Amino acid sequence: MALGQTVFWDEPMKAGIALAAKRLGHDRTLVAGVHDTDYFAKLPSGPHSSGKFKSLPHNDTTTRGLWSAAGEFSTLFGSETVITRDMLHAYGLRIGKLASARPNFLNEATEAWGWRGIVSLDDHAPITKDVPLRQLLPELQSTFDWALDSTVSALGGLGKEKAVELADQLRTKFCDLTEEPGQSVSEFYRHLLPVFYEFCANAPIDLSTTATSELLRFNRATCDSCRFDLLNLFVDQATRDVACSAYNESIRGSSGLYELSRFGSGAIPFDLIIPGHGRGTIRLGTKGAVVMTANPQFLSLKKPLGSVGELAEAIEAKFGPDCVLVGKAVTLIGMLAREFVFVFHEGASSYVKHSRKLHQLLAAKGFPLQMNPILRVKYDAWGALKVCCSWLRLPEPFQRAFGTEELCGPSFSARWKEVGSEQEALLANLTKLRRPIELIRFLDRTQGGSWQRPAEEYEGLHDKLDVLQHSLEQIRSRRFALYDQTRQLRVKRVQAERAKGDHFRSQIFEREPTQAATNERDRLTHEVEAINHESVEVGNRMIELRHAQNELVHNDEIQKVHERRRSIELEAELKRLRLIRQAVISSKGLARANLRPSAWWFRLVCPDGLWFRQTIETAECYLEPLI
């Protein structure tokens, strides 16, 4: 089974698995399913609008946390590789400095290159199967056009004309299938699946299509299916506590997965989709059940549930036969793996390890369920490009890394890994450049003549400021010396005034002072006055030095030096930012696209099908156990 939420990304690559199976003599039909029972992606923040959809890039600011699966597109070489703030900081970027000069620079700086995802603008995201195609179609079509057009623009030579023709054929088939009235997005995707599978493979594919809303329909007629065996352990009152405990343990320490108590008392890791009411977590009690839809729905039970059959009877009696019972992320895999062998691409589904742990824990507690393994497929799409003689016009982020604007498929194939390693090394070097002068010298050394003059100018400005700094240090040293002198004068004045007071009390107060006593008092008074006078002079010198320091610091020429130096530093940081983006896109981004390429790229880039066939023939396939 190939199960995905969109047809526009890597799912149709699995046509190669169907073809390979036929060549090996297997007669199994590949089942291509639309996962249409999940929520449509929702706008993380910003204004909402009922029934509206919007195509957005993924960045680390305005769309941080965006998750779009039902409407996900990537252009040739593109992937959902966000250059996060943490990455920018790790590679030495002075984010605060750039933000003060370019307040919103992070929006574009962190954006994943060559990727778009469509999100719902509703306050409450709808379930994919409930989205009418007419609401999504304008955004779906314009985003697909963007992906096709930007891919065609990355091609050169005679092959570009053929790519334009094939892209138009795909658009025509897309448009033709939109004409059926009243379609949902799910139905439209089911119609598109055979089109994309055969377009990608350039061959007929033995394929049947389905959707999770069909596979997991839950009523008295379907509840005995092995797809609901895992559910039964959570429904049966006798095994529910053990199953729920195993679930909580299986997700402990994960990110974004919650223990069942977070969903309310009696919650199990399954949702019910009720026609007209939406989707909600199932919570089971001894005498009733609650489905946590937007407006919670209730079931009355005559006794505690003992099987999925009893639950199906209660649900059908209350809501009819068309409800769908779907596992949450971790349990959905175990529901369908009882019957199907999932085909997953390398890197797909981060939930598998938690599903496997759940199954292992249940088996250890005495409730083993036989699960089919996952068939993992690891592509080397760029390596396989060596058989394709098409010419590629590299988009801007890749030109510096590859050292050219245009190259043929075999050259790209031979160089992409080396380029990726070089860009990783560049990022490692950028990490070490913390001082502006270090960055500027690095740019002069590695980026050629355009940075020689700024580097020389910056060094000269640095020398001027060194002279200024030396002068300022001299002034500060003199001021600090005067501070010490002031403190010493305070001590001397206290001592002098104390001596004068002691003399007054012992020789003059209530006495007839002698001439000698009078002379001594005059001397002591003069000593205090002299100290006060010296203190005033020291204070005046301190004021003069402060004025001299301020004049030096605020000198017009010095201000211009500072301003010019800051400008060069800003230019250098902007260059560092471009280098980081280009390096990440050309290394991490290409590596991710290599494993999960958009299937329709292959015919546009290599119309004769050689690239697709070589990718499939060189793919590494292995079984991954689920228990």
N, C-alpha and C positions, 0 to 999 in steps of 0.2 A: 504494500500500500504506500502510495505517495500522498501525504496529507499536508496541505498548506493553506494559508489564508489568502494568497494572491496567486495569480497566474503570470504576473509580469516580472517575477524575479527568477529564482533558480529552480523552482519546482519542475518545469518542463525538461530540464537536463536529464531527469530520470527516464526519459524516453530511451536513452542509451542503455539503461539497465534492461528495459523490455526487449530491445533488439538483441542485446548480448544473451539474454536468457533463451531467446528463440534459436540463436545460433548454436547454443549448447544443448538444444534438444528439449528444453523445458516447455511445457504447454500451458503454464500459468498465465492468466491475463492480469496485467497490471491494473490495479484499482487506483484511480486518481481522485482524491477526495478534496472537497472544499471545506475547510474548517470554518463553518459559518455560524457556530453557536457561541463564539467569543464576542466580547464587546468590540465595537469599532473604536479605533484610536480616538482619544479625546485631547483637545487643546489643553496643554499644561497650564496656561495662564492667558489672560487677555479677555477681550469682549466675546460674549457668546451670542449665538443666533440660532434659533430653532430650525431644524431641517436643513441647515447649511453645512457645507464642507469646504475645506481649504487645503491646498498643497503647500507644504512648508519644508524648509531645510531643517536639519538637526544641528543645533549648536549648544554651547554650554551656558547660554544666558536666557534668551527669550523662549527657547524651546527645550530647555534642559529637562531631561527625564522623558522626552517624547518617545513613545513606543507606537509605531505604526506598522501593521502587518498586512491588513486587508487592502491597503493602497500604497504599496512600496515600490519605488522605481530607482534604478541606477543606470547612469549612462556608461558608455564604454570606459573602462579603467576606474570607475567610481565605486565607492562603498560607503557604508555608514560608519566612517571612522572620524569621530569627533575629536578635534584637537583641544583637549580640556584645559581649563585654567591651571590645574595641577601640573599638566605636562608642560605648559608654557613656563610656569615657575621653575620646574625642575631643570629646564633647559636654559635657565638663566635670564629669561625675559624680565625686565623691570616694569612690571604691569602697572604699578602706581604712576610711574613717570609717563608712560604712554596714555594712561587713562586721564591724566590731568590735561594733556594736549589734545587727545582724541577721545572724548568721553564714552562713545559707544563702539569703540574699535573692537571689543571682544565679540560683538555679534557676528561680524564677518570673520574675524581671526580664528574663531573656534569652530566654524561651520564645516561639517563633513562635505568633502568635495564630491560632486557628481551624484548626489543622492537627494531624493525628495520623498516625502511621505504625506499621504492625505489624512486629515483628521476631521472629526466631527466637531462642529461648533455648538452643539447642544449642551445644555447644562448637565444632562445625563446622557452619556453616550449610548446609542442604540446597539442592539445585537445585529451583527452583520446580515443575518438572514432576513431581518425585518426592514432593511434599508431599501427603498424603491430605487431602481436604477436611474429613473429620471432625476432624482435629487442629486445623485453622485456623478452622473454622466458628464456634465460640463467640465468639472475639475478632473475627472478621470481621463477624459480625452485630451485636455490641454497638457496634462502632466505626461501622458504617454507620448504626445507629440514632442514635448521638450526632450524626453529621453531619446526618441528616435532621431530627431534633428541634430542633437548634440553628438550623437554617436556617428551619424553620417558625416558631420563636419570634421570628425577626427580621422577620416579616411582620405587617401590621396590616390592619384593615378587613375587608371582606367576602371579600377574596381569601384570607384565612388559612384559611377553612373549606374552600375548594377545594384549597388546598395540602395540608391534612391528608388529604383524600380521595386526592389523587394520590400522596402519600407512602405511604399505606397500600396503594395499588395496586402501587407499586414493591416494597414489602416483601413483598406476597403473591407476586409473580412471583419474587422472590429466594428465598423459602421453598419455593415449588413446585419450583424447579430444584435444590434441595438434596436432594430425595428420591431421586434416582437413586443406587442403592447403588454403593459402590466408586469414586466419582469422585475424580480428582485435582483440585487447585486449577486447574491448567491447563484441564482439561476443563470444569470449572464456569465458568471465565471465558469459554470459547468459547461456551457456551450462553447466557451473560449478554450477550455482545456485541450480538446482534440486538435483544435486549430494550432495552438502554440506547440504542442508536442510534435505534430507532423511538420510544422514550419521549421522547428529547431533541428529535427533529425533529417529533414528532407526525405522522409520515407513514411509509408503507412505504419501506424502503431496499433497493435492489438490492445485496446484500452477500453475500460468501462469507467464511468464517472459516478460519483456519489457525493454526499455531503454529510457532515456530522448530524445535521438536523434530521437526516433520513436514517443514518446508521444507529442513532441512539434514541429513536422514538420509543417511548416507554408506555406500554399498556399491557393488558392481560394477554394479548397475543404475542408480544415480543419479550416479555420479562424473563422467559426461560432461556433466552440466548446466553451463551457463555460470556458475551460482552458485559453482562451484569453480575458475573460471579464475584468480582471484587466488591461491588456495591453490596452484595448480600452480607458480607462480613460486617459491614457498617450498619446494616439495617436490622439484622437479627439481634434481638435483645440479649441473647446468650453470648454473642461474640463481639458486641459493639464496643464495650469498654476496652477490650484487648486491641481491637482494630484501631480505635481512636488514639490509644496510647502509642501504638506503633507509628501511626501517622505523625504525631507530634514529635516523636523521637527522630523520625526520618528527616524532618526539616529543621531540626535544631541547629542553630548557628548559620542558617542560610540568610540571604539578603532578599527581602521582598516577599517572603513566605511567612504566614502567620499560623500560630497554634490555633486549634479549633475554638478555644475559649474566646478568642477575639471576635468570633462570629455569633456569640451568644450561647446560652446553655443548650445542650443537646445537639449542637451543630455537627454535621458530618461533612467530609470534603467533597461534596457533590452539590450541584445546583439543578434546579428544575426550571425549565422554560415553559411558561404557561401562555398559550395563545391569548393575546389581548392584555396580558398583565406583565410580561417581561420575564427576566431571569432573576433568581434569588437563591441564596443558600438554604439547604434543607435542614431544619432543626426538628429532631424527633423527641417526643416525650412518651409517657406510658399510655396516655389517653388521647393524645392528639399530636399534630405536627403543624409546623409553621414553615411557610416558604417566604423568605425575606425579599420579596419583590418590592418595588417602590411603595406600593400599598400592600402590606403583608397579607398573604392568603393562608387560610386555616383549614386543617383537616381534622375531623373527629375520628377516633379509633375506638373500637369496642374493647380491644385488649392490646397489650404491648405487641409490637410487630415481631413476627418470627421468620419472615422471609420477604424477598423482593416481590413475590406473588401477591402477598397481602398488601404491600405498599402500592403495587400497580393497580390492584382492585380499588383501593381507596382513592387514588389519584384519578383514575378513569371515571369513577362514579361521580366525582366532584367537578372535574375539569374537562372530561372527554378524552378521546383516544389519541389526540395529537400533541400531547406534551412530549418534551424532550428532556431526558435526564443525562446530564453531562458531568463528567468528573472535573474537578479543579485541575490545575496544571499538573500536579504530581500524580493524580489518580486517573486522568484521562488516558495516559499511555498504557497503564495496566488494564484498562477496560478493553481496548482494541487489540492489544498484543496477545490476548487470549485466542484471537482468531486470525489476525493478520501479522505479517512480517513488515514492520515499518522500514522504509528506505529513508535514511537520514543522511544528509551531507555532513561532512566533517565540520564540527563547530556548531551544528544546529542543535537546538533544544538543550538549554542548560539545566533542565529539570530532570533529565534522565537519571543522573546519579542519585537523586532523592527518590525517584520511583523505584530504582533497583534496591535501595536500602529498605524502603517500605516492604517490598516483596520478600526480602531476606528476613526482615524482622517478623513478618507474619508467618513465614515458614518455620522460623525458630520457635515460635509460640504454638506450633502445631497446626497451622492453617496454610499449607503450601498450595500455591496455584501455579500450574504450568503456564509459562509465558514464552511466546516465540521471541527469539533474539532480534535485535535491530541489525539491519544490514547497513553498515556505514560505508559511505563512498567518499574517497578523498581524491580530488582532482588536482592536476597540475596544468591548469588551462594555459598559462603563459608558456610553460615548457612545451606544450603541444603545438603552440603557434609556429614552431619551426617548419611545419609542413605547408604553411600558408604563405604565398608570395605577395599578398596584398601589401600596399603601402599605408603607413600610419602617419598621420599628422598629429604630433603630440600636443595635447592641450598645455597651456602655459605652466601649470605646476610641475610638469615632468621635463620641460625642455632643459633647464639648467642641470638637473640630475643626470639626464642621458647625454647632455652635451650636443644636442641637435634638435631641430624642429621636425624633421621627417626621417623615417627609417622604415625598412621593410620588416615583415613579420618575423623572419628568421633572426634578424639582428636584434629585435626586441626580445625574442625568446632567449637568445644567447646571453643577453646583457642584464636582464631585469633583476636577477638575484644578486649579481655583483653590484649593480646600482643600489639595490636595497641595503647591502652591507656597507657601501660607502656612505650612504645617508645616515645609517645608524651610527657610524663612526663620527660623522659630522655632528650629530646631536650630542654624542658623548663629549666632543671637544667644546661645543657651545656651553655645555653644563659647567665647564671649568672657568669660563670667562665671566668673572663677577665684576671686575672694575672696568669702567668705560674705556680707559686707555688700552686695556688688554683686548677688548673686543675690537677696537679700531685698528690696532696693530694686526690682529688676526685677519680682519677684512682686507687690509692692505696686502697681507701676505698671501691670502687665498683667493681673493676676488679680482685681482688684476688692477690695471691702471686706473680705473675709475675711482678707486679708493686711495690712490697714492697721494694726490693733492690734499684731500681732507685729512689724511693721517699726518702729513707734514705740517699742515696748518694747525691741527690740534696739538701736535708736539710743540709748535711755536707758541701757541696760546698757553699751553701748560707751562712753558718756560717763563712767559711773562707773569703768569700768576704765581709761579714759584718766587720770582723777585718780589712781587707784592706780598706774598706770604712771609718772606724773610723780613721785609720792612715792618709788617704787622707784628711779627714775633719780637722784633727789637722794641717796638712801642709797648707791646704787652709786657715785655721784661722790665722796661723802665717803669711802667705803671705798677706792676707787682712789687718792684723795689720800693716805690713810693707808698704802697699799701703797708709794707713792712715798716717803713719809716713812720707812717701815721700811727700804727699800733705802738711803736716804741715811744713816740711823743706823748701819746695818751698816758702811758705808764709814767713817763717823766713828769708830766703835768700833775698827775695824782700825787706823786711823791713830793713834788715841790709845794703843792698846795697843802699837803699834810704837814710838811715841815714848817710852812708859814703859820699854819693854825696852831701847831704845838708851841712854836715860839711865842705867838700872841698870848696863849693861855698861861705860859710859864713866866713871861718877862714883862708883859704890858697890861694884861687884863687886871683891873682893879689895883693898879700899882702906878707909881710915879716912875715911868721908864727912864732909864739912864740913856746917855747919848749913845753909848755902845749898843744898847738894845734897839734904839731908834735906827741907828745905822744898819744893824743886822736885819731889821724888818724891811728897810728900803731895799737891801740887797735881795732878800727873799722875794719881795714883790717884783723887782726887776727880772729875777729869774723866771717867775711864772709868766710875766709879760713876754719875755723872750721866747719861751716855749710856745705860747699862743701865737706869736708872730710867725714863728717857724712853721707851725701847723697851717696857718693861713697860706703861707707861701707854698707849702707842699700841696695843699688843696688846689691852689691856682695852677700849679704845674700839672696836677692830675687832670684838671679840666682842659688845659692846653693839649695834653696828650690825647685825651678823648676826642677833642675836636680834630686833631691831626689824624687820628685813626678813622673817624667818620669821613673826613674829606678824602682819605686814601681809598676807603671802601666804596664811597659813592662817587668817585671820580668818573666823569662821563666816559673816558677811554676805558677805564676798568670795567664799567658796566657793559660796554660794548663787547669787551673780551669775554665776560661771563655769558652774555647773551649768545655770542657766536659759539662759544664752547657748548652751551646747552643745545643749540641747534644741531651741531655735529653729533652730539651724544644721542639726540632724538633720531637723527637720520640713521645712526648705527643701530639703535634699538629697533627701528622699523625694518632695517635690513635683516637683523637677527630674526624678527618675527616672520619675514618672508622665507628665510632659510628654514626655520622650524616647520612652517606649514608645508613647504615644498618637500622637505625631508620626510616628514611623517606621511604625507600623501604618497610619496614615491617608495616608501618602505612598508610601513604598517598597512597603509591603504591598499597598495597593490597586492600585498600578501593576502589580505582578507578577500579581495576580489578574485584572486586566483583560486581560492577554495570554494567560493560561492558566487560564480559569475551569473549574470542575467542570461537566460538561455537564448534569447533572440539575438544577442550579439553575434553568435557564431555564423548564422547565414548572412548577415549583413557584411561582416568582415571577410568571410570566406564562403562565397556563394556555392562553390563546388562541394561543400560539406567535408573537406579534408580536415579542417581544424576540429570540428565536432567529433569526427570518427577517431582522430588521434587522441583527443581528450578522453574519450570513453575507453579506448584500447589501453591507455597508459594509467587509467584510474586504479587506485588501490582500494579493494573492497574487502571488508572483514566483518565478522559477526561479533556483535557486542551483547553479552548476556544481560537479561533483565531480572535475573534472580541468582 
